[in-house]
Amino acid sequence: MLLSLAADFLDKRKQSLSETVSKKIYNEIESYKFSSMPVEESQRTIEQMLDFIIRQLRENRNHAPAAYEAIKDLVAYEEGIASRRVKYQISLVDLLHGIRIFRDLLWEDLQRKFGTKEFKGEEFFTLEKRINPFIYIFSVRVSEAYLNSKDEVIESQQKALLKWEEVVKSVSSIELKIPCREEFAIIGRMQAEAIARRLNFDEEEVQDIKSAVGEAVDNAIEHGISEKGIDLHYHLSRRELIIEIIDYGRGFNPDGVGFELPDPMAERGRGLFILRQLVDDLRIESNGNEGTKVIMSKKRVFK
């Protein structure tokens, strides 16, 4: 009896509960706050999760959700959630945090409605056995799908990098876009090293270029959170290599920053000081919330 009543209750509360959960997620979790993912998309996700739970409550069988044929639909749904969160640069930890918020508010609603003497403890335990396994399975499957989706993005970037290595000598410009995520910084470093070697910079210069790009990308990831990601442009000529690294997050005032060895306790300037030691020229263009462009060059000396 309680399973049926709970299903009807959640069906009526679906929209209201999804709005409440989404609001709490966007208020509490950093990567959701700064993501460009629409709140409405989060609400639709929660409504879909509630639909799955309602289906399990109305099933006339006492088995864990993993035994249901509906699990196939769930897996496909999880893969969609995971790929969208990777696109919007929501971290896996924050995604799981959001699921925990959903679980907590869901049970607050159910306990407020049915946690009375009218229903025996055994009935409430049956309700828990129907709902909690679904949430556990969902968390595991969405984590797996998230990691697979992220691996696919990294693999595609690495394949593109291998192609670029083969054509560097015959082009004057190379471009790369990466997400604003720490795990993708290695792609920028790999590309910079490959290009520098193909242009016959010596080993010390190769490492300088690799380090400079890595430092600039790290700064962009830390301060330039945006769905647009980070753009890297390499302009090649016989005299120099010019590298532009562009983010679309919050900007800053670069005037006078990074020219002198900064105080170890200073919040800004260390990264830019390092950059100026690694390249021959460095310019920074930044304006309010329109992002930041770092332009650096390394001269090519033919021996």
C-alpha positions in Angstrom: 0.0 0.0 0.0 2.8 2.4 1.0 4.6 1.9 -2.3 1.6 2.9 -4.3 0.9 5.9 -2.2 4.5 7.0 -2.4 4.5 6.7 -6.2 1.3 8.9 -6.4 2.8 11.4 -4.0 6.0 11.7 -5.9 4.2 12.0 -9.2 2.3 15.0 -7.9 5.4 16.5 -6.3 7.7 15.9 -9.3 7.9 19.4 -10.7 8.0 21.1 -7.3 10.7 18.7 -6.0 12.8 19.0 -9.1 12.8 22.8 -8.8 13.7 22.7 -5.1 16.6 20.2 -5.7 18.0 22.2 -8.6 17.9 25.5 -6.7 19.9 23.9 -3.8 22.4 22.4 -6.3 23.0 25.7 -8.0 23.3 27.5 -4.7 25.7 25.1 -3.1 28.0 23.6 -5.7 30.7 25.7 -7.3 30.9 24.2 -10.8 27.2 24.4 -11.2 27.2 28.1 -10.1 29.7 29.1 -12.8 28.5 26.6 -15.5 26.5 27.9 -18.4 24.3 24.8 -18.2 20.7 25.9 -17.9 18.9 25.3 -14.6 16.0 23.8 -16.7 18.3 21.0 -17.9 19.1 20.1 -14.3 15.4 20.1 -13.5 14.6 17.8 -16.4 17.3 15.4 -15.2 15.7 15.3 -11.7 12.3 14.8 -13.1 13.6 11.9 -15.2 15.2 10.3 -12.1 11.9 10.7 -10.3 10.1 9.0 -13.2 12.4 6.0 -12.9 11.8 5.8 -9.1 8.0 6.1 -9.6 8.2 3.2 -12.1 10.1 1.0 -9.5 7.5 1.8 -6.8 4.6 0.8 -9.1 6.3 -2.5 -10.2 4.5 -5.4 -8.7 7.7 -7.3 -8.0 10.0 -7.3 -5.0 13.4 -7.1 -6.8 16.2 -4.6 -6.9 16.0 -2.1 -9.8 19.0 -3.8 -11.4 16.8 -6.7 -12.3 14.3 -4.7 -14.2 14.3 -4.3 -17.9 14.1 -0.6 -17.3 17.8 -0.6 -16.4 18.6 -0.5 -20.1 16.7 2.8 -20.4 18.5 4.0 -17.3 22.0 3.2 -18.7 21.3 5.2 -21.9 19.9 8.0 -19.8 23.0 8.1 -17.6 25.3 8.2 -20.6 23.5 11.3 -21.8 23.7 13.0 -18.3 27.5 12.2 -18.1 28.4 13.5 -21.6 26.4 16.7 -20.9 28.1 17.3 -17.6 31.5 16.7 -19.2 30.6 19.3 -21.8 29.6 21.8 -19.2 32.7 21.1 -17.1 30.8 19.9 -14.1 33.2 17.8 -12.1 32.4 14.2 -11.2 32.6 15.0 -7.5 30.0 17.8 -8.0 27.8 15.6 -10.1 27.7 13.0 -7.2 27.2 15.8 -4.7 24.1 16.8 -6.7 22.8 13.2 -6.5 23.3 13.3 -2.8 21.3 16.5 -2.5 18.5 14.9 -4.6 18.5 11.8 -2.3 18.4 13.9 0.9 15.5 16.2 -0.2 13.6 13.2 -1.7 13.7 11.4 1.7 12.8 14.6 3.6 9.6 14.8 1.5 8.8 11.2 2.0 9.4 11.2 5.7 7.4 14.3 6.2 4.5 12.7 4.3 4.6 9.1 5.5 6.9 9.0 8.5 3.9 8.7 10.9 2.5 6.0 13.1 0.0 5.2 10.4 2.7 3.2 8.6 4.7 0.5 10.2 8.4 0.4 10.2 8.4 -2.6 8.0 6.4 -0.8 5.3 8.9 2.1 5.4 11.8 -0.3 5.2 10.2 -1.8 2.0 10.0 1.7 0.6 13.7 2.2 1.3 14.5 -1.1 -0.4 12.8 0.1 -3.6 14.3 3.6 -3.7 17.8 3.4 -2.3 19.2 0.6 -4.6 18.1 2.7 -7.6 20.0 5.7 -6.3 23.1 3.6 -5.6 23.0 2.0 -9.0 22.4 5.4 -10.7 25.5 6.8 -8.9 27.8 4.0 -10.0 26.6 3.9 -13.6 26.7 7.7 -14.1 30.2 7.7 -12.6 31.3 5.1 -15.1 29.6 6.9 -18.0 31.2 10.2 -16.9 34.7 8.7 -16.9 34.2 7.0 -20.3 32.9 10.3 -21.8 35.9 12.2 -20.5 38.3 9.5 -21.8 36.7 9.9 -25.2 37.3 13.6 -25.3 41.0 13.2 -24.2 41.5 10.4 -26.8 40.0 12.6 -29.6 42.4 15.5 -28.6 45.4 13.2 -28.6 44.5 11.8 -32.1 44.2 15.4 -33.3 47.5 16.2 -31.8 49.2 13.3 -33.7 47.8 14.7 -37.0 49.0 18.2 -36.2 52.5 16.9 -35.6 52.6 15.6 -39.2 51.6 18.9 -40.8 53.4 21.5 -38.6 56.2 22.1 -41.1 53.7 22.9 -43.9 51.3 25.3 -42.2 51.5 28.8 -40.7 48.8 28.4 -38.1 47.6 25.7 -35.8 44.6 25.9 -33.4 43.4 23.8 -30.5 40.4 24.0 -28.2 40.3 22.3 -24.8 37.8 22.3 -21.9 38.4 24.4 -18.8 39.4 21.2 -16.8 42.7 20.4 -15.1 42.9 17.0 -16.7 43.1 18.6 -20.2 46.1 20.8 -19.4 48.4 18.0 -20.4 47.0 18.2 -24.0 48.2 21.8 -24.3 51.6 20.9 -23.0 51.9 17.9 -25.3 50.9 20.0 -28.4 53.4 22.8 -27.5 56.2 20.3 -27.1 55.4 18.6 -30.4 55.3 21.8 -32.3 58.5 23.1 -30.7 60.4 20.0 -31.7 59.0 20.0 -35.2 60.3 23.6 -35.6 63.8 22.5 -34.5 64.0 24.5 -31.3 66.8 23.1 -29.1 65.9 21.0 -26.1 66.1 23.9 -23.6 63.9 26.0 -25.8 61.4 23.1 -26.2 61.1 22.8 -22.4 60.7 26.6 -22.1 57.8 26.6 -24.6 56.2 23.6 -23.0 56.4 25.1 -19.5 55.2 28.5 -20.7 52.1 27.1 -22.4 51.5 24.8 -19.4 51.7 27.8 -17.0 49.4 29.9 -19.2 46.9 27.0 -19.6 46.9 26.3 -15.8 46.1 30.0 -15.2 43.3 30.0 -17.7 41.8 26.8 -16.2 41.9 28.3 -12.7 40.5 31.8 -13.6 38.7 31.3 -16.9 35.9 28.9 -16.1 33.6 28.9 -19.1 31.7 26.5 -21.4 33.6 28.0 -24.3 36.8 26.3 -23.0 40.3 27.6 -23.8 41.6 28.3 -27.3 45.3 27.9 -28.2 46.6 29.5 -31.4 50.1 28.9 -32.8 51.4 31.3 -35.5 54.5 30.0 -37.2 57.1 32.0 -39.2 60.8 31.7 -40.0 61.6 34.2 -37.3 59.4 33.3 -34.4 56.7 31.2 -32.9 53.8 33.2 -31.5 51.3 31.5 -29.1 48.0 32.9 -28.1 46.1 31.4 -25.2 42.5 32.7 -24.8 40.0 32.0 -22.1 36.5 33.4 -21.7 36.1 33.7 -18.0 36.5 36.6 -15.6 39.3 39.0 -16.6 41.7 41.0 -14.5 43.9 44.1 -14.7 47.3 42.9 -15.9 49.0 46.4 -15.7 52.4 46.1 -14.0 51.9 42.5 -13.0 54.7 39.9 -13.3 57.6 42.2 -14.0 59.4 41.8 -10.7 59.9 38.7 -8.5 56.8 38.6 -6.4 56.3 38.2 -2.7 56.0 34.4 -2.0 52.7 35.2 -0.2 51.3 37.3 -3.0 48.1 36.0 -4.6 48.9 37.2 -8.1 52.0 37.7 -10.3 54.0 34.5 -9.8 52.6 32.8 -12.9 53.2 35.8 -15.1 56.7 36.4 -13.7 57.5 32.8 -14.6 56.1 33.2 -18.1 58.2 36.3 -18.7 61.4 34.3 -17.9 60.5 31.5 -20.4 59.6 33.5 -23.5 61.1 36.5 -25.4 58.0 38.6 -25.4 54.7 38.5 -23.4 51.5 40.6 -23.8 48.3 40.2 -21.9 44.9 41.5 -23.0 42.1 41.3 -20.4 38.8 43.2 -20.0 36.3 42.7 -17.3 34.3 39.5 -17.8 35.2 39.1 -21.4 38.1 36.8 -20.8 41.9 37.0 -21.1 44.3 36.6 -24.0 47.9 35.8 -23.3 50.2 36.4 -26.3 53.8 35.1 -26.1 56.6 34.7 -28.6 59.8 32.7 -28.9 62.4 33.7 -31.4 63.8 31.0 -33.8 67.6 31.1 -34.1 68.9 29.0 -37.0 72.4 27.5 -36.4 
